[in-house]
Amino acid sequence: MADEKKVSAPAPEVKAPEAGVKKNKKISQMTMREVDEKLITVKEKMKHFDSRYAKELLKRKESLNLTK
């Protein structure tokens, strides 16, 4: 009995994140295009801009417009 080896199920494969792709980006580092894309997704998901995230995106958009 000591010679018996336990056979375990194979471990599930874990997908590694794609190299160089960052999931989240700081608002202060976003470009105007990225801010606009995020505002569109916020509008679709939340239906309004009352969240703090949306307000920060709007501030970033305004600051980018002032620097042009």
mmJSON file of the N, C-alpha and C atoms, coordinates in Angstrom:
{"data_MODEL":{"atom_site":{
"group_PDB":["ATOM","ATOM","ATOM","ATOM","ATOM","ATOM","ATOM","ATOM","ATOM","ATOM","ATOM","ATOM","ATOM","ATOM","ATOM","ATOM","ATOM","ATOM","ATOM","ATOM","ATOM","ATOM","ATOM","ATOM","ATOM","ATOM","ATOM","ATOM","ATOM","ATOM","ATOM","ATOM","ATOM","ATOM","ATOM","ATOM","ATOM","ATOM","ATOM","ATOM","ATOM","ATOM","ATOM","ATOM","ATOM","ATOM","ATOM","ATOM","ATOM","ATOM","ATOM","ATOM","ATOM","ATOM","ATOM","ATOM","ATOM","ATOM","ATOM","ATOM","ATOM","ATOM","ATOM","ATOM","ATOM","ATOM","ATOM","ATOM","ATOM","ATOM","ATOM","ATOM","ATOM","ATOM","ATOM","ATOM","ATOM","ATOM","ATOM","ATOM","ATOM","ATOM","ATOM","ATOM","ATOM","ATOM","ATOM","ATOM","ATOM","ATOM","ATOM","ATOM","ATOM","ATOM","ATOM","ATOM","ATOM","ATOM","ATOM","ATOM","ATOM","ATOM","ATOM","ATOM","ATOM","ATOM","ATOM","ATOM","ATOM","ATOM","ATOM","ATOM","ATOM","ATOM","ATOM","ATOM","ATOM","ATOM","ATOM","ATOM","ATOM","ATOM","ATOM","ATOM","ATOM","ATOM","ATOM","ATOM","ATOM","ATOM","ATOM","ATOM","ATOM","ATOM","ATOM","ATOM","ATOM","ATOM","ATOM","ATOM","ATOM","ATOM","ATOM","ATOM","ATOM","ATOM","ATOM","ATOM","ATOM","ATOM","ATOM","ATOM","ATOM","ATOM","ATOM","ATOM","ATOM","ATOM","ATOM","ATOM","ATOM","ATOM","ATOM","ATOM","ATOM","ATOM","ATOM","ATOM","ATOM","ATOM","ATOM","ATOM","ATOM","ATOM","ATOM","ATOM","ATOM","ATOM","ATOM","ATOM","ATOM","ATOM","ATOM","ATOM","ATOM","ATOM","ATOM","ATOM","ATOM","ATOM","ATOM","ATOM","ATOM","ATOM","ATOM","ATOM","ATOM","ATOM","ATOM","ATOM","ATOM","ATOM","ATOM","ATOM"],
"id":[1,2,3,4,5,6,7,8,9,10,11,12,13,14,15,16,17,18,19,20,21,22,23,24,25,26,27,28,29,30,31,32,33,34,35,36,37,38,39,40,41,42,43,44,45,46,47,48,49,50,51,52,53,54,55,56,57,58,59,60,61,62,63,64,65,66,67,68,69,70,71,72,73,74,75,76,77,78,79,80,81,82,83,84,85,86,87,88,89,90,91,92,93,94,95,96,97,98,99,100,101,102,103,104,105,106,107,108,109,110,111,112,113,114,115,116,117,118,119,120,121,122,123,124,125,126,127,128,129,130,131,132,133,134,135,136,137,138,139,140,141,142,143,144,145,146,147,148,149,150,151,152,153,154,155,156,157,158,159,160,161,162,163,164,165,166,167,168,169,170,171,172,173,174,175,176,177,178,179,180,181,182,183,184,185,186,187,188,189,190,191,192,193,194,195,196,197,198,199,200,201,202,203,204],
"type_symbol":["N","C","C","N","C","C","N","C","C","N","C","C","N","C","C","N","C","C","N","C","C","N","C","C","N","C","C","N","C","C","N","C","C","N","C","C","N","C","C","N","C","C","N","C","C","N","C","C","N","C","C","N","C","C","N","C","C","N","C","C","N","C","C","N","C","C","N","C","C","N","C","C","N","C","C","N","C","C","N","C","C","N","C","C","N","C","C","N","C","C","N","C","C","N","C","C","N","C","C","N","C","C","N","C","C","N","C","C","N","C","C","N","C","C","N","C","C","N","C","C","N","C","C","N","C","C","N","C","C","N","C","C","N","C","C","N","C","C","N","C","C","N","C","C","N","C","C","N","C","C","N","C","C","N","C","C","N","C","C","N","C","C","N","C","C","N","C","C","N","C","C","N","C","C","N","C","C","N","C","C","N","C","C","N","C","C","N","C","C","N","C","C","N","C","C","N","C","C","N","C","C","N","C","C"],
"label_atom_id":["N","CA","C","N","CA","C","N","CA","C","N","CA","C","N","CA","C","N","CA","C","N","CA","C","N","CA","C","N","CA","C","N","CA","C","N","CA","C","N","CA","C","N","CA","C","N","CA","C","N","CA","C","N","CA","C","N","CA","C","N","CA","C","N","CA","C","N","CA","C","N","CA","C","N","CA","C","N","CA","C","N","CA","C","N","CA","C","N","CA","C","N","CA","C","N","CA","C","N","CA","C","N","CA","C","N","CA","C","N","CA","C","N","CA","C","N","CA","C","N","CA","C","N","CA","C","N","CA","C","N","CA","C","N","CA","C","N","CA","C","N","CA","C","N","CA","C","N","CA","C","N","CA","C","N","CA","C","N","CA","C","N","CA","C","N","CA","C","N","CA","C","N","CA","C","N","CA","C","N","CA","C","N","CA","C","N","CA","C","N","CA","C","N","CA","C","N","CA","C","N","CA","C","N","CA","C","N","CA","C","N","CA","C","N","CA","C","N","CA","C","N","CA","C","N","CA","C","N","CA","C","N","CA","C","N","CA","C"],
"label_alt_id":[null,null,null,null,null,null,null,null,null,null,null,null,null,null,null,null,null,null,null,null,null,null,null,null,null,null,null,null,null,null,null,null,null,null,null,null,null,null,null,null,null,null,null,null,null,null,null,null,null,null,null,null,null,null,null,null,null,null,null,null,null,null,null,null,null,null,null,null,null,null,null,null,null,null,null,null,null,null,null,null,null,null,null,null,null,null,null,null,null,null,null,null,null,null,null,null,null,null,null,null,null,null,null,null,null,null,null,null,null,null,null,null,null,null,null,null,null,null,null,null,null,null,null,null,null,null,null,null,null,null,null,null,null,null,null,null,null,null,null,null,null,null,null,null,null,null,null,null,null,null,null,null,null,null,null,null,null,null,null,null,null,null,null,null,null,null,null,null,null,null,null,null,null,null,null,null,null,null,null,null,null,null,null,null,null,null,null,null,null,null,null,null,null,null,null,null,null,null,null,null,null,null,null,null],
"label_comp_id":["MET","MET","MET","ALA","ALA","ALA","ASP","ASP","ASP","GLU","GLU","GLU","LYS","LYS","LYS","LYS","LYS","LYS","VAL","VAL","VAL","SER","SER","SER","ALA","ALA","ALA","PRO","PRO","PRO","ALA","ALA","ALA","PRO","PRO","PRO","GLU","GLU","GLU","VAL","VAL","VAL","LYS","LYS","LYS","ALA","ALA","ALA","PRO","PRO","PRO","GLU","GLU","GLU","ALA","ALA","ALA","GLY","GLY","GLY","VAL","VAL","VAL","LYS","LYS","LYS","LYS","LYS","LYS","ASN","ASN","ASN","LYS","LYS","LYS","LYS","LYS","LYS","ILE","ILE","ILE","SER","SER","SER","GLN","GLN","GLN","MET","MET","MET","THR","THR","THR","MET","MET","MET","ARG","ARG","ARG","GLU","GLU","GLU","VAL","VAL","VAL","ASP","ASP","ASP","GLU","GLU","GLU","LYS","LYS","LYS","LEU","LEU","LEU","ILE","ILE","ILE","THR","THR","THR","VAL","VAL","VAL","LYS","LYS","LYS","GLU","GLU","GLU","LYS","LYS","LYS","MET","MET","MET","LYS","LYS","LYS","HIS","HIS","HIS","PHE","PHE","PHE","ASP","ASP","ASP","SER","SER","SER","ARG","ARG","ARG","TYR","TYR","TYR","ALA","ALA","ALA","LYS","LYS","LYS","GLU","GLU","GLU","LEU","LEU","LEU","LEU","LEU","LEU","LYS","LYS","LYS","ARG","ARG","ARG","LYS","LYS","LYS","GLU","GLU","GLU","SER","SER","SER","LEU","LEU","LEU","ASN","ASN","ASN","LEU","LEU","LEU","THR","THR","THR","LYS","LYS","LYS"],
"label_asym_id":["A","A","A","A","A","A","A","A","A","A","A","A","A","A","A","A","A","A","A","A","A","A","A","A","A","A","A","A","A","A","A","A","A","A","A","A","A","A","A","A","A","A","A","A","A","A","A","A","A","A","A","A","A","A","A","A","A","A","A","A","A","A","A","A","A","A","A","A","A","A","A","A","A","A","A","A","A","A","A","A","A","A","A","A","A","A","A","A","A","A","A","A","A","A","A","A","A","A","A","A","A","A","A","A","A","A","A","A","A","A","A","A","A","A","A","A","A","A","A","A","A","A","A","A","A","A","A","A","A","A","A","A","A","A","A","A","A","A","A","A","A","A","A","A","A","A","A","A","A","A","A","A","A","A","A","A","A","A","A","A","A","A","A","A","A","A","A","A","A","A","A","A","A","A","A","A","A","A","A","A","A","A","A","A","A","A","A","A","A","A","A","A","A","A","A","A","A","A","A","A","A","A","A","A"],
"label_entity_id":["1","1","1","1","1","1","1","1","1","1","1","1","1","1","1","1","1","1","1","1","1","1","1","1","1","1","1","1","1","1","1","1","1","1","1","1","1","1","1","1","1","1","1","1","1","1","1","1","1","1","1","1","1","1","1","1","1","1","1","1","1","1","1","1","1","1","1","1","1","1","1","1","1","1","1","1","1","1","1","1","1","1","1","1","1","1","1","1","1","1","1","1","1","1","1","1","1","1","1","1","1","1","1","1","1","1","1","1","1","1","1","1","1","1","1","1","1","1","1","1","1","1","1","1","1","1","1","1","1","1","1","1","1","1","1","1","1","1","1","1","1","1","1","1","1","1","1","1","1","1","1","1","1","1","1","1","1","1","1","1","1","1","1","1","1","1","1","1","1","1","1","1","1","1","1","1","1","1","1","1","1","1","1","1","1","1","1","1","1","1","1","1","1","1","1","1","1","1","1","1","1","1","1","1"],
"label_seq_id":[1,1,1,2,2,2,3,3,3,4,4,4,5,5,5,6,6,6,7,7,7,8,8,8,9,9,9,10,10,10,11,11,11,12,12,12,13,13,13,14,14,14,15,15,15,16,16,16,17,17,17,18,18,18,19,19,19,20,20,20,21,21,21,22,22,22,23,23,23,24,24,24,25,25,25,26,26,26,27,27,27,28,28,28,29,29,29,30,30,30,31,31,31,32,32,32,33,33,33,34,34,34,35,35,35,36,36,36,37,37,37,38,38,38,39,39,39,40,40,40,41,41,41,42,42,42,43,43,43,44,44,44,45,45,45,46,46,46,47,47,47,48,48,48,49,49,49,50,50,50,51,51,51,52,52,52,53,53,53,54,54,54,55,55,55,56,56,56,57,57,57,58,58,58,59,59,59,60,60,60,61,61,61,62,62,62,63,63,63,64,64,64,65,65,65,66,66,66,67,67,67,68,68,68],
"pdbx_PDB_ins_code":[null,null,null,null,null,null,null,null,null,null,null,null,null,null,null,null,null,null,null,null,null,null,null,null,null,null,null,null,null,null,null,null,null,null,null,null,null,null,null,null,null,null,null,null,null,null,null,null,null,null,null,null,null,null,null,null,null,null,null,null,null,null,null,null,null,null,null,null,null,null,null,null,null,null,null,null,null,null,null,null,null,null,null,null,null,null,null,null,null,null,null,null,null,null,null,null,null,null,null,null,null,null,null,null,null,null,null,null,null,null,null,null,null,null,null,null,null,null,null,null,null,null,null,null,null,null,null,null,null,null,null,null,null,null,null,null,null,null,null,null,null,null,null,null,null,null,null,null,null,null,null,null,null,null,null,null,null,null,null,null,null,null,null,null,null,null,null,null,null,null,null,null,null,null,null,null,null,null,null,null,null,null,null,null,null,null,null,null,null,null,null,null,null,null,null,null,null,null,null,null,null,null,null,null],
"Cartn_x":[0.809,0.0,0.853,2.014,2.881,3.379,3.328,3.814,2.786,1.544,0.505,0.69,0.534,0.652,-0.726,-0.96,-2.241,-2.216,-3.259,-3.375,-4.343,-3.853,-4.713,-5.15,-6.217,-6.721,-5.736,-5.623,-4.699,-5.165,-4.209,-4.52,-5.132,-6.124,-6.719,-5.699,-5.786,-4.847,-5.209,-4.212,-4.409,-3.854,-4.697,-4.255,-3.493,-2.335,-1.522,-2.059,-2.032,-2.477,-1.551,-2.119,-1.333,-0.242,0.913,2.045,1.832,2.072,1.996,0.606,-0.418,-1.77,-2.128,-2.406,-2.755,-4.265,-4.841,-6.289,-6.845,-6.27,-6.759,-5.68,-6.107,-5.18,-5.643,-4.711,-5.061,-5.672,-6.663,-7.352,-6.38,-5.445,-4.493,-3.54,-3.488,-2.599,-3.362,-4.669,-5.484,-5.407,-5.522,-5.599,-7.063,-7.291,-8.656,-9.493,-8.921,-9.649,-10.058,-9.139,-9.434,-10.509,-10.444,-11.452,-12.822,-12.885,-14.157,-14.722,-13.851,-14.294,-14.846,-14.163,-14.622,-15.943,-16.091,-17.353,-18.517,-18.271,-19.313,-19.711,-18.723,-19.044,-19.758,-19.369,-20.047,-21.497,-21.73,-23.093,-23.945,-23.367,-24.092,-24.422,-23.461,-23.639,-24.397,-24.11,-24.688,-25.843,-25.977,-27.051,-26.941,-25.91,-25.733,-24.284,-23.935,-22.569,-22.51,-23.269,-23.294,-22.199,-21.565,-20.54,-19.26,-18.459,-17.193,-16.268,-16.272,-15.443,-15.809,-17.099,-17.552,-17.177,-17.314,-16.965,-15.475,-14.649,-13.203,-12.861,-13.563,-13.358,-13.725,-14.817,-15.23,-14.221,-13.662,-12.617,-11.395,-11.008,-9.848,-10.093,-11.301,-11.635,-11.539,-12.042,-11.983,-10.532,-9.704,-8.307,-7.56,-7.91,-7.273,-7.71,-8.958,-9.459,-8.76,-8.439,-7.782,-6.34,-5.695,-4.279,-4.084,-5.137,-4.999,-4.669],
"Cartn_y":[-1.191,0.0,1.255,1.172,2.341,2.671,1.698,1.921,2.602,2.665,3.294,4.807,5.342,6.798,7.372,8.48,9.149,9.917,9.743,10.45,11.603,12.806,13.972,14.484,15.202,15.792,16.849,17.005,18.036,19.423,20.279,21.647,22.403,23.231,24.015,24.997,25.205,26.129,27.564,28.32,29.723,30.551,31.391,32.239,33.44,33.644,34.792,36.037,37.192,38.42,38.745,39.354,39.71,40.701,40.494,41.353,42.746,43.754,45.128,45.748,44.982,45.522,45.769,47.022,47.386,47.488,46.848,46.816,48.185,48.786,50.074,51.132,52.307,53.41,54.579,55.272,56.434,57.516,58.183,59.23,60.338,60.634,61.721,61.4,60.138,59.747,59.465,59.655,59.373,60.506,60.138,61.122,61.511,62.518,62.972,61.842,61.076,59.975,58.923,58.574,57.579,58.075,59.348,59.932,59.868,60.216,60.175,58.75,57.772,56.376,55.933,56.302,55.939,56.626,57.882,58.593,57.915,57.403,56.689,55.419,54.674,53.448,53.763,54.849,55.247,55.601,56.311,56.699,55.464,54.473,53.249,52.431,52.326,51.458,52.12,53.393,54.064,55.005,55.331,56.202,57.666,58.021,59.411,59.618,60.848,61.197,61.639,61.021,61.403,60.749,59.711,59.004,59.838,59.537,60.253,60.003,58.763,58.409,59.264,59.385,60.179,61.644,62.149,63.549,63.794,62.836,62.969,62.906,62.061,62.017,63.352,63.942,65.238,66.336,66.292,67.262,67.1,65.839,65.566,66.079,65.867,66.345,67.858,68.522,69.977,70.461,69.812,70.235,70.004,68.936,68.695,69.73,70.179,71.215,72.543,72.834,74.1,74.137,72.992,72.955,73.028,72.903,72.964,74.324],
"Cartn_z":[0.0,0.0,0.0,0.532,0.559,-0.836,-1.728,-3.085,-3.973,-3.522,-4.332,-4.365,-5.533,-5.685,-5.904,-5.274,-5.449,-6.764,-7.524,-8.798,-8.591,-8.799,-8.626,-9.986,-9.967,-11.207,-11.68,-12.995,-13.494,-13.079,-12.806,-12.388,-13.554,-13.288,-14.385,-14.935,-16.232,-16.873,-16.521,-16.14,-15.8,-16.942,-17.495,-18.6,-18.048,-18.579,-18.172,-18.875,-18.2,-18.857,-20.024,-21.034,-22.207,-21.824,-22.355,-22.032,-22.6,-21.795,-22.255,-22.213,-21.895,-21.845,-20.393,-20.081,-18.716,-18.609,-17.612,-17.479,-17.097,-16.09,-15.61,-15.805,-16.173,-16.373,-15.534,-14.935,-14.123,-15.004,-14.468,-15.219,-15.607,-14.72,-14.981,-16.126,-16.55,-17.643,-18.938,-18.933,-20.112,-21.121,-22.376,-23.447,-23.648,-24.473,-24.728,-25.325,-26.211,-26.845,-25.817,-24.928,-23.895,-22.931,-22.585,-21.695,-22.353,-23.635,-24.357,-24.41,-24.644,-24.685,-23.331,-22.253,-20.915,-20.572,-20.992,-20.741,-21.463,-22.638,-23.376,-22.627,-22.124,-21.386,-20.074,-19.413,-18.17,-18.471,-19.549,-19.925,-20.216,-20.893,-21.218,-19.969,-19.051,-17.886,-16.745,-16.49,-15.325,-15.673,-16.934,-17.429,-16.999,-16.246,-15.821,-15.389,-15.089,-14.688,-13.231,-12.362,-10.952,-10.122,-10.652,-9.879,-9.791,-8.815,-8.64,-9.833,-10.335,-11.478,-12.693,-12.953,-14.09,-13.916,-12.706,-12.445,-12.659,-12.251,-12.46,-13.951,-14.699,-16.144,-16.79,-16.347,-16.892,-16.552,-15.339,-14.962,-15.851,-16.112,-16.955,-18.374,-18.875,-20.218,-20.299,-19.256,-19.218,-19.157,-18.362,-18.262,-19.559,-20.286,-21.581,-22.611,-22.516,-23.442,-23.176,-21.921,-21.575,-22.046,-22.14,-22.521,-24.029,-24.797,-26.264,-26.735],
"occupancy":[1.0,1.0,1.0,1.0,1.0,1.0,1.0,1.0,1.0,1.0,1.0,1.0,1.0,1.0,1.0,1.0,1.0,1.0,1.0,1.0,1.0,1.0,1.0,1.0,1.0,1.0,1.0,1.0,1.0,1.0,1.0,1.0,1.0,1.0,1.0,1.0,1.0,1.0,1.0,1.0,1.0,1.0,1.0,1.0,1.0,1.0,1.0,1.0,1.0,1.0,1.0,1.0,1.0,1.0,1.0,1.0,1.0,1.0,1.0,1.0,1.0,1.0,1.0,1.0,1.0,1.0,1.0,1.0,1.0,1.0,1.0,1.0,1.0,1.0,1.0,1.0,1.0,1.0,1.0,1.0,1.0,1.0,1.0,1.0,1.0,1.0,1.0,1.0,1.0,1.0,1.0,1.0,1.0,1.0,1.0,1.0,1.0,1.0,1.0,1.0,1.0,1.0,1.0,1.0,1.0,1.0,1.0,1.0,1.0,1.0,1.0,1.0,1.0,1.0,1.0,1.0,1.0,1.0,1.0,1.0,1.0,1.0,1.0,1.0,1.0,1.0,1.0,1.0,1.0,1.0,1.0,1.0,1.0,1.0,1.0,1.0,1.0,1.0,1.0,1.0,1.0,1.0,1.0,1.0,1.0,1.0,1.0,1.0,1.0,1.0,1.0,1.0,1.0,1.0,1.0,1.0,1.0,1.0,1.0,1.0,1.0,1.0,1.0,1.0,1.0,1.0,1.0,1.0,1.0,1.0,1.0,1.0,1.0,1.0,1.0,1.0,1.0,1.0,1.0,1.0,1.0,1.0,1.0,1.0,1.0,1.0,1.0,1.0,1.0,1.0,1.0,1.0,1.0,1.0,1.0,1.0,1.0,1.0,1.0,1.0,1.0,1.0,1.0,1.0],
"B_iso_or_equiv":[0.0,0.0,0.0,0.0,0.0,0.0,0.0,0.0,0.0,0.0,0.0,0.0,0.0,0.0,0.0,0.0,0.0,0.0,0.0,0.0,0.0,0.0,0.0,0.0,0.0,0.0,0.0,0.0,0.0,0.0,0.0,0.0,0.0,0.0,0.0,0.0,0.0,0.0,0.0,0.0,0.0,0.0,0.0,0.0,0.0,0.0,0.0,0.0,0.0,0.0,0.0,0.0,0.0,0.0,0.0,0.0,0.0,0.0,0.0,0.0,0.0,0.0,0.0,0.0,0.0,0.0,0.0,0.0,0.0,0.0,0.0,0.0,0.0,0.0,0.0,0.0,0.0,0.0,0.0,0.0,0.0,0.0,0.0,0.0,0.0,0.0,0.0,0.0,0.0,0.0,0.0,0.0,0.0,0.0,0.0,0.0,0.0,0.0,0.0,0.0,0.0,0.0,0.0,0.0,0.0,0.0,0.0,0.0,0.0,0.0,0.0,0.0,0.0,0.0,0.0,0.0,0.0,0.0,0.0,0.0,0.0,0.0,0.0,0.0,0.0,0.0,0.0,0.0,0.0,0.0,0.0,0.0,0.0,0.0,0.0,0.0,0.0,0.0,0.0,0.0,0.0,0.0,0.0,0.0,0.0,0.0,0.0,0.0,0.0,0.0,0.0,0.0,0.0,0.0,0.0,0.0,0.0,0.0,0.0,0.0,0.0,0.0,0.0,0.0,0.0,0.0,0.0,0.0,0.0,0.0,0.0,0.0,0.0,0.0,0.0,0.0,0.0,0.0,0.0,0.0,0.0,0.0,0.0,0.0,0.0,0.0,0.0,0.0,0.0,0.0,0.0,0.0,0.0,0.0,0.0,0.0,0.0,0.0,0.0,0.0,0.0,0.0,0.0,0.0],
"pdbx_formal_charge":[null,null,null,null,null,null,null,null,null,null,null,null,null,null,null,null,null,null,null,null,null,null,null,null,null,null,null,null,null,null,null,null,null,null,null,null,null,null,null,null,null,null,null,null,null,null,null,null,null,null,null,null,null,null,null,null,null,null,null,null,null,null,null,null,null,null,null,null,null,null,null,null,null,null,null,null,null,null,null,null,null,null,null,null,null,null,null,null,null,null,null,null,null,null,null,null,null,null,null,null,null,null,null,null,null,null,null,null,null,null,null,null,null,null,null,null,null,null,null,null,null,null,null,null,null,null,null,null,null,null,null,null,null,null,null,null,null,null,null,null,null,null,null,null,null,null,null,null,null,null,null,null,null,null,null,null,null,null,null,null,null,null,null,null,null,null,null,null,null,null,null,null,null,null,null,null,null,null,null,null,null,null,null,null,null,null,null,null,null,null,null,null,null,null,null,null,null,null,null,null,null,null,null,null],
"auth_seq_id":[1,1,1,2,2,2,3,3,3,4,4,4,5,5,5,6,6,6,7,7,7,8,8,8,9,9,9,10,10,10,11,11,11,12,12,12,13,13,13,14,14,14,15,15,15,16,16,16,17,17,17,18,18,18,19,19,19,20,20,20,21,21,21,22,22,22,23,23,23,24,24,24,25,25,25,26,26,26,27,27,27,28,28,28,29,29,29,30,30,30,31,31,31,32,32,32,33,33,33,34,34,34,35,35,35,36,36,36,37,37,37,38,38,38,39,39,39,40,40,40,41,41,41,42,42,42,43,43,43,44,44,44,45,45,45,46,46,46,47,47,47,48,48,48,49,49,49,50,50,50,51,51,51,52,52,52,53,53,53,54,54,54,55,55,55,56,56,56,57,57,57,58,58,58,59,59,59,60,60,60,61,61,61,62,62,62,63,63,63,64,64,64,65,65,65,66,66,66,67,67,67,68,68,68],
"auth_comp_id":["MET","MET","MET","ALA","ALA","ALA","ASP","ASP","ASP","GLU","GLU","GLU","LYS","LYS","LYS","LYS","LYS","LYS","VAL","VAL","VAL","SER","SER","SER","ALA","ALA","ALA","PRO","PRO","PRO","ALA","ALA","ALA","PRO","PRO","PRO","GLU","GLU","GLU","VAL","VAL","VAL","LYS","LYS","LYS","ALA","ALA","ALA","PRO","PRO","PRO","GLU","GLU","GLU","ALA","ALA","ALA","GLY","GLY","GLY","VAL","VAL","VAL","LYS","LYS","LYS","LYS","LYS","LYS","ASN","ASN","ASN","LYS","LYS","LYS","LYS","LYS","LYS","ILE","ILE","ILE","SER","SER","SER","GLN","GLN","GLN","MET","MET","MET","THR","THR","THR","MET","MET","MET","ARG","ARG","ARG","GLU","GLU","GLU","VAL","VAL","VAL","ASP","ASP","ASP","GLU","GLU","GLU","LYS","LYS","LYS","LEU","LEU","LEU","ILE","ILE","ILE","THR","THR","THR","VAL","VAL","VAL","LYS","LYS","LYS","GLU","GLU","GLU","LYS","LYS","LYS","MET","MET","MET","LYS","LYS","LYS","HIS","HIS","HIS","PHE","PHE","PHE","ASP","ASP","ASP","SER","SER","SER","ARG","ARG","ARG","TYR","TYR","TYR","ALA","ALA","ALA","LYS","LYS","LYS","GLU","GLU","GLU","LEU","LEU","LEU","LEU","LEU","LEU","LYS","LYS","LYS","ARG","ARG","ARG","LYS","LYS","LYS","GLU","GLU","GLU","SER","SER","SER","LEU","LEU","LEU","ASN","ASN","ASN","LEU","LEU","LEU","THR","THR","THR","LYS","LYS","LYS"],
"auth_asym_id":["A","A","A","A","A","A","A","A","A","A","A","A","A","A","A","A","A","A","A","A","A","A","A","A","A","A","A","A","A","A","A","A","A","A","A","A","A","A","A","A","A","A","A","A","A","A","A","A","A","A","A","A","A","A","A","A","A","A","A","A","A","A","A","A","A","A","A","A","A","A","A","A","A","A","A","A","A","A","A","A","A","A","A","A","A","A","A","A","A","A","A","A","A","A","A","A","A","A","A","A","A","A","A","A","A","A","A","A","A","A","A","A","A","A","A","A","A","A","A","A","A","A","A","A","A","A","A","A","A","A","A","A","A","A","A","A","A","A","A","A","A","A","A","A","A","A","A","A","A","A","A","A","A","A","A","A","A","A","A","A","A","A","A","A","A","A","A","A","A","A","A","A","A","A","A","A","A","A","A","A","A","A","A","A","A","A","A","A","A","A","A","A","A","A","A","A","A","A","A","A","A","A","A","A"],
"auth_atom_id":["N","CA","C","N","CA","C","N","CA","C","N","CA","C","N","CA","C","N","CA","C","N","CA","C","N","CA","C","N","CA","C","N","CA","C","N","CA","C","N","CA","C","N","CA","C","N","CA","C","N","CA","C","N","CA","C","N","CA","C","N","CA","C","N","CA","C","N","CA","C","N","CA","C","N","CA","C","N","CA","C","N","CA","C","N","CA","C","N","CA","C","N","CA","C","N","CA","C","N","CA","C","N","CA","C","N","CA","C","N","CA","C","N","CA","C","N","CA","C","N","CA","C","N","CA","C","N","CA","C","N","CA","C","N","CA","C","N","CA","C","N","CA","C","N","CA","C","N","CA","C","N","CA","C","N","CA","C","N","CA","C","N","CA","C","N","CA","C","N","CA","C","N","CA","C","N","CA","C","N","CA","C","N","CA","C","N","CA","C","N","CA","C","N","CA","C","N","CA","C","N","CA","C","N","CA","C","N","CA","C","N","CA","C","N","CA","C","N","CA","C","N","CA","C","N","CA","C","N","CA","C","N","CA","C","N","CA","C"],
"pdbx_PDB_model_num":[1,1,1,1,1,1,1,1,1,1,1,1,1,1,1,1,1,1,1,1,1,1,1,1,1,1,1,1,1,1,1,1,1,1,1,1,1,1,1,1,1,1,1,1,1,1,1,1,1,1,1,1,1,1,1,1,1,1,1,1,1,1,1,1,1,1,1,1,1,1,1,1,1,1,1,1,1,1,1,1,1,1,1,1,1,1,1,1,1,1,1,1,1,1,1,1,1,1,1,1,1,1,1,1,1,1,1,1,1,1,1,1,1,1,1,1,1,1,1,1,1,1,1,1,1,1,1,1,1,1,1,1,1,1,1,1,1,1,1,1,1,1,1,1,1,1,1,1,1,1,1,1,1,1,1,1,1,1,1,1,1,1,1,1,1,1,1,1,1,1,1,1,1,1,1,1,1,1,1,1,1,1,1,1,1,1,1,1,1,1,1,1,1,1,1,1,1,1,1,1,1,1,1,1]
}}}
